[in-house]
Amino acid sequence: MQRALRTGAPVVTYSLILACVVMWGLQLLLGDAFTYKFLYTPYATILEPWRMLTCAFLHDPSSILHILFNMYSLWIFGRVLEPILGRGKFLTLYLISAFGGSVSVLWLAGPGTSVVGASGAIFGLMAAYFVVLRSVGGSTGQMVGLIAINLASGFLIQGVSWQGHLGGLIAGGVVAFIYSRTRGANDGRKRRNYVLLTIGVLVLATVAGCARLLGYL
């Protein structure tokens, strides 16, 4: 089974790309009302928390470069990481990274900030690739440079959410670190518990962020 995953097509990566392309097509077809329904803004967290994930499948409908760059990045990192991690762990990594990006926006951006894009999740994949390289003793200098350049773009280019990038990077790095430390044949339960703990921390951070929005913190 493990060998099949290593040699098979990166089905999850292709499915995520397809989902993003379909959603972008719907954005173009149905207009701003569709985008506003699924984008993420901190104010929406209280009543519509699912937006913290749905926003990762949307992209700027006015810029084809936004979705092209993100989907190319997803293809590059996904076809490397998915065969190594396996489909389930790769999908978990991707979604937790997207969630972490939104949590970071909740805490670090203005409450009325609106964000779309898979960038937070992709930064999580970048962090995971860095961890994989480190775990096998590979050179990480170029990867550090790539991450630094992309993080810097969030501060220098107007309209780019550095908060989402940072949150996705941290969340993805944590999940990848857990994977790297629980690779043994008997480590499945330990890995699952640590991943659930990570999700629990993000959920608690979300609840605390909502409490802050409501003035309780």
N, C-alpha and C positions, 0 to 999 in steps of 0.2 A: 504493500500500500504506500509506504513512504517513497519507494522507488518510482511508483506511478506518479506521485505528486511532483517529484523532482524532474521527471522527463516529460510530463504532460504540459499542455498549453496553460498559461496563467489565466484561467477562466474568470476568477474573481476580478482581476485587473481589467480584463476586457468588459466584464459586466458593469463595473463601476464607470468606465469610460462611456459605455453605451447609455447608462442611466443619466449621466451628466449631459450628454449630447441630446438625448430625448427631452430632458427638462429644459435645456436651452432653446430647443425648437419650440416647445410649448410657451416659453417666455416670449419668443418672437411672434408666435401665432396669437396668443391670448392677451398680450400686452402687460402693462404695469400692474394690473390688478392681480394677475397670477404671481408675479414676482413678489409683490408686497405680502401675499398670503403665506409665503414660505421663507422669506428672508429672515435674518436674525437681527433683533434689536433688543437690548437689555430690558426695555419696558415690557416686551412681550413674554418674558421668561415666566412671569407669575401665572399667566393664564394659558399660555401656549408654549410650554417648554420644549416640545418636539422641534421647534424651529432651530434649536441649537444643533440639530443634525441635518435638517432639511436644507439649511442654508448652504451646506457643503456640496449640494448637488445643483446649485444655481450658479450662474455667472452673469457678468455685466452684459445685458442684451445689446448694448450699443457698441461693444468692442469684441470683435472676433478674436483679437489677439489674446484676450483674457482667457478664454476657454482653450484656445490652441496651445498656449504656453503651459497651462495647468494639465491638460490631457497628455501633452508630450512628456511632461515631467512624471506624471502618473505611469505612463507606459514605460519610461526608462527605469524607474525604481521598482515598479510593480513586477516587471518580468524578471528582475533579479531576486527580489525579496520573497515573492510568493512561492516559488519552487523551494526556496531554502526553509521558510517557516511552515509551509503548508497552508492550504486555503483558509481553514478556520482561524488560525492564529493571525494570518495576514489581514483578514477582514476585521478581526477584533482590534488589531493595531490601528488600522485605518479609521475605524469609527471612534475609538477612544481618542485618537489624535484630533479628529474633527470636534469632538465634544470638548476636549481640553482647550482648543482654540476659542470656542464660544465662551467657556468659563473665563478665560483671560479677557475677552472683550467685555464681559459682564463687569469685571472688577477694575479694569484699567482704562476702558473707553468711556465716553459720555453716555448717559442712559438713553439718549435719543439716537445714538449711532446705529446705522444700518450696514450690515455686512452680508456679502454673498461670496461664494467661491470655495474651491477645494484646497486652497493654499495651506490652511492650517493642517489638514490631513496630510498633505504632501510634505510639509515640514516635518511631520512626525515620521514619514517614511525616510526622509533624509537623515534624521537622528538615528533611526533604526539601522540604516545602512552603515553609518559611522560605527555604531556598536558592533555590528557584524564584522566589519573590517578589523576593529580592535580585538575582537575575540579570536580571530584567526591569525593575528599578528601582521595584518596588512598595513600598508602605508595610508595614513589618514590625513596627511597634509592638504591634499587637493580637496578632500571632502570638507575640511574645516574652512578652507578658503571659499568654497561654494556656498556653504551655509552662511558665512559672514557676509558675503556679497548680497545674498538674497535677504538676509535680515536687515542690512543697511538700507536696501531699497525701500523697505517699509517706512523708514524714517525720512528718506529723502524724496520719495515720490508721493505727491498728494493723492489721496484717495485710496492708498494701500493700507490695510490694517496690520500694522506691526504687532498689535496686541494678539491678533489671531495667529500670526506666524509664531510668536514667542510661545504661546500656550500650546499650540500643536507640537512644536519642537520639544518642549519639556515633557508633555504627556507621552509622545511617541518614544522619547528616550527612556522614560521610566518603564514602559511596557517592554521595549526591546531589552533593557537590562534584566528585567524579570525573566524573559525568555532565555537570555544567555546564561543565567544562573540556575535554570531548571531544565536542563537538557537531558537529564538522566531518564532511563526507562521507567523509574519509579517516582518521578518528580511531577507527574500529571496533576495530582491533587494539590501539591504545594503551589504549582504554577497557577492553577485555577484560583486558589485562595488569594494569592497576591494580586492577580488581575482584578478580582472582585473587590479587593481592598482599594485598589487604585480607582475603580469606578465609584466606590463608596465615598472616597475623599472628594472626587469631583462633584458628586451629588450633594455632599455636605457644603462644599464651597458654593454651589448653585443656590442652595437654600439660604445660606448666610448672605449671599449677594442679593437675593430677593428681599430678605429682611432689611438689608441696608437701603434698598430702593424705597421700601415702605416706611423708613425712618425708625426702625426698631434697633438699629445698630449705629 
